[in-house]
Amino acid sequence: MDINSQLDELFQQWKMNESCAEGIFIPDGHVDEEAWSGSGLKLMVLLKEVNSSDAGWNLQQFVREKGYLKESSTWPALIRWAYGILHGYPEFQEVENRYANVKEEADQFLRQVYFANVKKIAGGSQAVHTDIERHIKSTGPLLLQQIRILNPSMVLCCGDVIFHGVQKVLKETGSSKSERKQTSGGLDYIWWDDAQTFVIRYHHPNAHFPRAMSYTYLMKEVQKIL
């Protein structure tokens, strides 16, 4: 069974979870199977929740339709981070100098990235962390299954609540060996042995850090991990 068929089955299970009983369920969407399978480095980005009440909307569709070109807060940082990780970790100023071109090229390199929300029912512009925690606790095994299906090289958790939630689910399920580690520069990550993937703790792209510092630190530390 191909990746997208497996994801479709998983989302059907997810939709039936009690935590999704109230609200509009919005699946993350499909991968570009050819680009994803052919990529040497598969990047999965975990975000908090769906900021939309449109039942016909999903993250992958948003990316394919270049919705990020109209979005001024979350996506500029995500585009820079993804570009850097997938293109040999160039210096910040190099990326900044040609950012207009990077945005135009994003349609191609973002096919090697899978964006997902840990909470798959419609939320708002401001996530409530206790709500996110409750959803991860309830649907954690499904989230782990989603990661297994995608088989990414690394999972970038955009927010402490996501990283700690995934770590807790890994411990509670006891289904595989996982070990929390830290780079010499202080970046926390988990090596999930059974899935052969790194789960990395980072801040949300909207966090109030200088753009250059946020990008540079992530590039330097991810290189140490991979």
C-alpha positions, 0 to 999 in steps of 0.5 A: 500500500502506498504512503497516501493510502496508508495516510487516508486509512489513518485519518479515518481512524483519527477522525473517529477518536473521541478528542475529535468528536466536537469540531471540524476534522481536517487531515494534514493531506498527502505527500508528493510520493515521488519527491518524498520517496526520492529525497535523501533527507525527508523533513517532517514539520510538526505544528500545533493546530489547524488555523482554519474552519474550512473542512476542505482545507489541509496543510499539504494542499495549502503548500501546493497552492503556494498559500505561503506566499500570502502568509507573513508570520509563520511561513517565512521562517518555515521556508528559510528553515526548510531551505537551509536544511535541504540545501546544505545549511547555507549561511543566513545572509546568503539565504536572506540575499536571495530570499525572493528567489527562495520563495519562488523555488519553494514549490519544488523543495517543499515537496520534500517536506511534510507539514502536519498538525498534532491537533487535527480539528479546527483551532484559532490563531492562538493555540491553547497549550492545555488543549494541545496537550490533551489532544496529543495524549488522546491521539498520541499512538496515531501520531506515532503511526503517522510518523512511521508511515512517512518514515522521515529522516527528522521530525522538527517539533515547532514548540515545546508542547509538541516535543514534550508531548511526543516524548511522553507518548513514546515513553507511555507506549513503550513500543520502541526504544527512544533516548533523549539527547542534547547537542553541544549547543544545547538543542534537545532531540530524541533518537527514536531507534525503532523508527530510525528518526530524529525528533528535534525540539525547536521553537514555533516559527512565530516565537520572538527571536531574531530571524538570523539567530533563529535560523543560524542556531538551527542550522548549526545544531541540526548538522551535529545531529544528522 
